[in-house]
């Protein structure tokens, strides 16, 4: 039995995705422990997965909420800088606290989210084998490929390449505070100089939730990069019990803005009015972001039902379209279900995901901030009435079915580490 530690940003979506991989490894006889600030313990909801709190002195219990609020609503450039400083502080804390905790818990291997540089830095500093996992759009850089945070479409032209180069320089300038922490920690661990996320990835295996058909054309991914599709797409036993009663003669739309953005009542209100104008049934999942008064006000708009959480895989299978912030989990699950996407990106890698949705022809994108009810209605009407969106989904859905999901991800982890799980060993000698 091997003991794995998981290091990821303290966001529910990242912990939730990596928990699926963790449970697959646990089922194979291994032990898995997430490590982060005390508040992140709330994200580990299965008793089979361990959690070890670190960094309480600098990141005490009760402090995560402020960081999440800043991440959800960065607002001005000053607010964005504060979000970047939060990222830098978290990376510094993890680099400072993880080594002793890993030794204390006798961890053998580390699973590092691509979006948290500390995982790769600490593992390499301790000479501990580690695996990188891209829960969001991969951070691997390549000439001509827009960064995940950029809204540009891919174009194979000199002008487009210069735009990518220029936007990358701007991004790197904005991320200087985070870069300084990575540079300092690399020196402290005696590592080769580095300062960016893509320079902290595993030489053994890099696992991505995407499939090749969803990304822009890649020509320089490393040989250890693996597209496995969404880590929860294997769960075919999801229930439809949580679905509201639906009129089979009317279109059904699902709307979710994820766990960080679910408080955007005004945007949900525009979505609800747009669906009413199309005579479409709407289910909104606000992930705890709205209060009861706001939820009931949305339901009074028309054929709208509102809940905190919905059985998303089951809902997407039934929906004729999904309106999303273009979070990676929702996007990949929608592709798996063959459901066209109206992307309303807000932050992080969502603009890049929305650009890839448009490039693949599997949906449309609009501005979450300035799109009117009429704009949302018109975009949604196209998704509901033009069959080519669903048709273009078909080959990507097939890619996901063939990608292997969490089972293949765990196979890769065990394979590159030369592990044979106790469960498999018993099967082989049975």
N, C-alpha and C positions, 0 to 999 in steps of 0.2 A: 504494500500500500504506500503510495506517495502522498505527501502533504503539499498542497498547492496554496499559495496566497494569491489573492486577487486585489489589484490596485487599479482604481478607476476614479474619475471625477465624482464628487458627491452629488450626483443627480440621479433621481429615481430611475429614469429611462435607461441609463447606463448600468446601474446595479441590477435592474430587472432583466436586461438582456444577458448579462454575464451570469446571472443566477441560473438561467436555463442551461448554460454550459456547465456551471458548477454542479447542478443536480445530475447531469449526465455523467460527469466524472465520479460523483458520489455513488451513483448506481453501479459503476464499474469497480467499486471498492476503494476509491481514494478518499482523502480528506481534503476539504476546501474551506479556507478561512478568508473572509473579506477583512481588509484593514483600512481604517480611516478615522476621521474625527468622530467623537462620541455620538453626535446627532445622526450620523449615517447609519447607525445600528437599526433605525426604523425602516430602512430600505431592505433589510435582510429578513424576509418574512417566512422562511422555511427553516424549521428547527434542524434539518439535516445539514444546513450550511452554518459554519461558524462565523463569528464576528469578533474582532479584537480592536478595541478602541486605542488610538494613539493621539498624541498632540493636544491633550486636554488643556495644557497650560496656555498655549497660544490660540487654540480653537475650542474654547470650552463649550459644554453642553448649552444649547439655547442660542448659539451664535450663527448656526447655519441658515436660519430663516432670513436674516438680513442679507446674506450673500445671495440666496436664491431670489429675493425680491429685486436686488440690483441686477442680477442676470436676466430676469424676466422683463425688466423695464429699465434698460440702460439710459434711455432718453438722450441727453446731450453728449457731446464728445467727452466732457468731464465725467459723466456717468459711465461711459464706455471704458474710460481709463480706470475707473474704480473696479470694474469687472475684471479687467486685465490684471490689476494689482491683486485682486482676490485669487486669481489663477496662480500668480507668481507666489503669493504667500502660501497657498496650499501645496505647491510643488516643493517649496523650501521646507515646509513642515514635514512632509512625507520623507524627503531625503534625509532630514535630520533624525526622524524617529523610527523609520522602518528598519534600519540595520539591526538595532538591538532587539526589536520585536520579532524579526524573522529568526534571529538566533535563539531567542527565548522559546519560541514555539516550534523550533526544529523544522522549519519549512524547507522543503527540498527544491521546489520550483515555483516560479512566479508567472502569473498571467497578468499582462499589463495592457490596459486600455490604451489605444493609440493617443487619446486626447490627454493623457496624464504622463508627462515626461519622466516623473519620478520613478515609475515602475521600471523602465529600461535602464535609467541611470543607476539606481540602487542595485538591481540584479547584476548589471555588468560590473559595478564596483565591487560586489561581493563574489564575483565569478560564479553566479548562480544562473543556470539555464533558465531562459524565459521565453514566453510566447506573446506576441503582440496580437491584439484583437481590435478591429475597427468596427465599433458599434455604429458609428456614423459614416459619412463619406470618407474614404481613406485619405490620410494626409500625405501619402506618398506623392512626391513632386515629380513633374515631368514637363519638359519644354512644350509649350503650347497648350497645356491643360490648365484651365482656370482653377485656382484654389477653391476648396469646398465652400468658403465663405463668400465667394464672388458670384454675382448673378449672370455672368456672361455665358452665352452659348459658345460651343466649340466651333471654330472655323479654321480650316487649313489654309491660312493666308499669312503673308508677312505682317499685315496690319494687325491681325488678331494676335499673332505671336508677340508683337510689341506691346499690345494692350495687356496681355497676360504678364509680361515681364514688368511693365510699369505698375500694375496693380499689386503684384507680388512685392515689389520694393516698398510700396505704401503700407501694405500689411505688415511687413517685417519691421518697418519703422514704428508702427503703432504698437507692436508686440515687444518693444525693446526691454520693458521691465521684466517680462517673462524670459526673454532671451538672456538677460544678465544672470538670472537665477540659474538657468540651465548651464551657462558657462561657468559660473562659480562652483556649482555642484560637480560638474565634470572634472574641474581641476582638483576639487577636494577628494574625489574618488580616484584620482590619478588616471583619468581616462583621456583619450584623444580629444582635442578641442571640438566643441559642438555648441549650438545655441538654439536649435529649432526642433520642433516635435518630430519631423520626419528623420532627424538624425539620431533618434533614440529608439529605433525599432529593432525587433529581434532579427538576428542573423539565422535563426533556426526555422521559424515559421511566422508568417503574418496572415491572419485569418480575417476575412471580410464578410459582412452580411450582404454585400451587394452581389450581383451577377454581372458578367462582362457586358451584356446587352443593355444594361441600365447606365453604365458609366460612359463618359466620352471615350473616343478611341485611344486606347493605351498601347504603347509600343515598348515601354521600358520598365515594366514591373519586374521586380526581382524574382528569381526562380523559386524562392521560398514563399511567394505570395499565393494565397488560395482564396478563390471565391467559393463560399459555401451556401450563400443565400441566407435568409433570415433564420436566426437560431431557434425560433419557435414555430417554423412552418411545418415541422413534423407532427405537430399536435392535431391529429385528425379527429380526436374525440371531443372537441369543444362542443358545448351545448348551445342550443337555440332557446333554452328556457327563459333567458333574460330578455328576449326580444319582445317588443310591444306587439299587439295585434296589428296586422297590416292588411290594407285593401289591395288585393292582387291586381286590380285594374288600374292602380295609380302608381306612379314612379315613387321610389323610396331613396332618400338621400341621407347619408350619415355625415355629421360634422363633429370634428374633434380638433382642438388646438393643443393637445398634449398636457402634461402635468405642470409645466411652467407657465403656459400662456392661457390657461383655462379661465382666467378671471376677466377676459375681454368681453364684457357684456355688450358693448356697443357693436362689436363685430358680429357676435352671435345674433344680435337683433337684426342687422342688415341681412344676414344669411337667412334668418327665419322669414323676413318679408319677401326676399327673393324667391324662396320656395313656395310661399303662399301664392305669389303671382304666377307661378308655374303650375299650381295645383299639385304640388309634390308633397309627399309625406316626408317629415324631417325628424330625425332623432339626433339630439345634441348630447354629447358626453363632455362635461366641463371639468372632470377630474378634480372636483372639490374646489374649483375656483370661484363659483358663484354661490350666493346665499339663496335661501328659500324664496325670498321675495322676487329676486331676479329670475329664478327658474320659473316661477309661476307666471311672471309677466311675459316671458318668452312663449310659454304654452298658450297664452291667450291670443297670440298673433294669428294662429291658424292650426293646421294639422301638424303641430310640433309637440314632441315629447322630449322631456329633459331629464337627464339622470347624471349622477356624478361619474359613474363608470359603467361601461357596457361590455358585454362579451365580444370584444372587437373582431376577432377572427370570424365568429358566426355572423355578426352584423355585416361585415364586408362581403361575405358570401351572398347575402341577400340584397345588398344595396346596388342601385343602378349607377350611383356616383358617390364619391366621398369628397368632402371639403376639408382640407387639412392645412396645418401650418408647414407641411412638408418635413415633419420629423422623420428620421430614417426608419424607425420601427413601423409607423403607420404606412409610409410609402411602400416598403417592401412587402408588408402584409396585404396591401391593396393590390400590388402586382401579383402576388400569389393567388389572390382571389379573382383576378381579372377585372377589377373595378376601376374605371377611369377616375382621374384625380383632378380636382381644382385646387391648385396649390396657392396658399396665401402666406408666403414665408415671412418670418418675423426677425429671426436672429440666428446666430451660430452658423451651422452648415446648411440651414434651410434654404437660403437663396441658391446655393449650389445644387441642392436636391431639386428645387423647382426648375432650374435651368435644364437639368438632365431629364426631368419629366417632359418638358417641352421638346427637347432635342429628340427624345425617343418617340414622340408623337403619341404618348399614352395619357395625355392630359393637357391642361392649360394652366397658366399662372396669372395672378393679378396681385395688386398691392393690398396688403392687409390694412394699411393705414388710410389710403385715400380712395379705395374702390367704393363706389356707391352701390346701393341696392340694385340699381339698374345694371351696372357693370357685372356684378356677381350673377344676377339673373341671366344676362345674355351669355356669359361664359358657361354657366350651368346648363342653359338650354342646348348649347352646342354639344356638351358632353352627353346629354340625355338623348339627343336626336340624331347625332352623326355617328354611324356605326364604326367608322374607321378607328376611333380611339380604342374601343374594346377589341377590334381586330388586331391592332398593333400590340395589345397586351398579350395576346395568345402565345407568341414565341418566348416572351420574357417569363410568363407563367410556367411554360415548359422548362425553361432554363432553371427556374427555382426548384421545380419538381425533381430535376436531375442533379442539382447541385450538392445535395446531401445533408444540408442543414446541420443541426447540432450533433447528429451522430457522426457525420464526416469530420466536423470540427474536433470532436473528442478523439476520433481515430488519428487525426493529424497530430494532436497534442501527444498522444501516447506513442505514435510512431517516431516522431523526431526525438523524443526523449528515451527511446528504446525501452518503453514500459510495456508490460503485459499485465492488464488489470487482473486482479484476483478472480473476478467473475469469469473472464475469458479463459484464464488458466484452468479453472475447474471444468469449463465446457470442453476444452481441448483434451482433457484427461478423463473425461467422463465415459 
